[in-house]
Amino acid sequence: MATTTKSKTDRLLHEVLQEVREVRALVEPISHAYRASRVTKGTVKKLPTGLRQALREVREGKISGPFDTVDEFMAHLTKK
């Protein structure tokens, strides 16, 4: 029984670590773009328009989710 529990725990840990890697791969480019957009030596580098708009919408609270199922997402869309 202990071996089965350990293998389940190892498998779950592996899955969680894989998801963390996937999320990190999505977030790091945004993080690098943000850092690159900061003022350096008197010049300003702008973020891409779509990313600036997305960040503005997050600040304004215009985001939804996360949704656990497609049905929840579709129900949210039909409410608007």
C-alpha positions as a Markdown table, in Angstrom:
| # | Residue | x | y | z |
|---|---|---|---|---|
| 1 | Met | 0.0 | 0.0 | 0.0 |
| 2 | Ala | 2.8 | 2.4 | 0.9 |
| 3 | Thr | 4.5 | 1.8 | -2.4 |
| 4 | Thr | 1.3 | 2.6 | -4.4 |
| 5 | Thr | 0.8 | 5.8 | -2.4 |
| 6 | Lys | 4.4 | 6.8 | -3.0 |
| 7 | Ser | 4.1 | 6.1 | -6.8 |
| 8 | Lys | 0.8 | 8.1 | -7.0 |
| 9 | Thr | 2.5 | 11.0 | -5.1 |
| 10 | Asp | 5.5 | 10.9 | -7.4 |
| 11 | Arg | 3.3 | 10.9 | -10.5 |
| 12 | Leu | 1.2 | 13.8 | -9.2 |
| 13 | Leu | 4.4 | 15.7 | -8.3 |
| 14 | His | 5.7 | 15.1 | -11.8 |
| 15 | Glu | 2.5 | 16.4 | -13.3 |
| 16 | Val | 2.5 | 19.5 | -11.1 |
| 17 | Leu | 6.1 | 20.3 | -12.0 |
| 18 | Gln | 5.3 | 19.8 | -15.7 |
| 19 | Glu | 2.4 | 22.3 | -15.4 |
| 20 | Val | 4.7 | 24.8 | -13.6 |
| 21 | Arg | 7.2 | 24.5 | -16.5 |
| 22 | Glu | 4.5 | 25.1 | -19.0 |
| 23 | Val | 3.2 | 28.2 | -17.2 |
| 24 | Arg | 6.7 | 29.5 | -16.7 |
| 25 | Ala | 7.3 | 29.2 | -20.4 |
| 26 | Leu | 4.2 | 31.3 | -21.1 |
| 27 | Val | 5.0 | 33.9 | -18.5 |
| 28 | Glu | 8.7 | 34.5 | -19.0 |
| 29 | Pro | 8.4 | 36.2 | -22.4 |
| 30 | Ile | 5.8 | 38.6 | -21.0 |
| 31 | Ser | 8.1 | 39.3 | -18.0 |
| 32 | His | 11.1 | 39.9 | -20.2 |
| 33 | Ala | 9.0 | 42.2 | -22.4 |
| 34 | Tyr | 7.8 | 44.2 | -19.4 |
| 35 | Arg | 11.4 | 44.6 | -18.1 |
| 36 | Ala | 12.5 | 45.7 | -21.5 |
| 37 | Ser | 9.8 | 48.3 | -21.6 |
| 38 | Arg | 11.0 | 50.1 | -18.5 |
| 39 | Val | 12.8 | 53.4 | -18.7 |
| 40 | Thr | 16.5 | 52.8 | -19.2 |
| 41 | Lys | 19.1 | 55.6 | -19.8 |
| 42 | Gly | 16.5 | 58.2 | -20.7 |
| 43 | Thr | 14.8 | 56.1 | -23.4 |
| 44 | Val | 11.5 | 54.3 | -23.3 |
| 45 | Lys | 10.9 | 51.0 | -25.0 |
| 46 | Lys | 7.2 | 50.3 | -25.6 |
| 47 | Leu | 5.5 | 47.0 | -25.2 |
| 48 | Pro | 3.6 | 45.6 | -28.1 |
| 49 | Thr | 0.1 | 47.2 | -28.5 |
| 50 | Gly | -1.8 | 44.0 | -27.7 |
| 51 | Leu | 0.2 | 43.3 | -24.6 |
| 52 | Arg | -0.3 | 46.9 | -23.4 |
| 53 | Gln | -4.0 | 46.6 | -23.9 |
| 54 | Ala | -4.1 | 43.2 | -22.1 |
| 55 | Leu | -2.2 | 44.7 | -19.1 |
| 56 | Arg | -4.5 | 47.7 | -19.0 |
| 57 | Glu | -7.6 | 45.4 | -19.0 |
| 58 | Val | -6.1 | 43.4 | -16.1 |
| 59 | Arg | -5.5 | 46.6 | -14.1 |
| 60 | Glu | -9.1 | 47.7 | -14.8 |
| 61 | Gly | -10.5 | 44.4 | -13.6 |
| 62 | Lys | -11.9 | 43.5 | -17.1 |
| 63 | Ile | -10.9 | 39.8 | -16.8 |
| 64 | Ser | -12.9 | 36.7 | -16.2 |
| 65 | Gly | -12.1 | 33.2 | -15.2 |
| 66 | Pro | -10.5 | 30.9 | -14.7 |
| 67 | Phe | -13.2 | 28.5 | -15.8 |
| 68 | Asp | -13.0 | 24.8 | -14.9 |
| 69 | Thr | -15.2 | 23.6 | -17.8 |
| 70 | Val | -16.2 | 24.7 | -21.2 |
| 71 | Asp | -19.8 | 24.9 | -20.0 |
| 72 | Glu | -18.9 | 27.4 | -17.3 |
| 73 | Phe | -17.1 | 29.5 | -19.9 |
| 74 | Met | -20.0 | 29.4 | -22.3 |
| 75 | Ala | -22.5 | 30.3 | -19.5 |
| 76 | His | -20.3 | 33.3 | -18.7 |
| 77 | Leu | -20.3 | 34.4 | -22.4 |
| 78 | Thr | -24.1 | 34.2 | -22.7 |
| 79 | Lys | -24.6 | 36.3 | -19.6 |
| 80 | Lys | -23.0 | 39.3 | -21.3 |
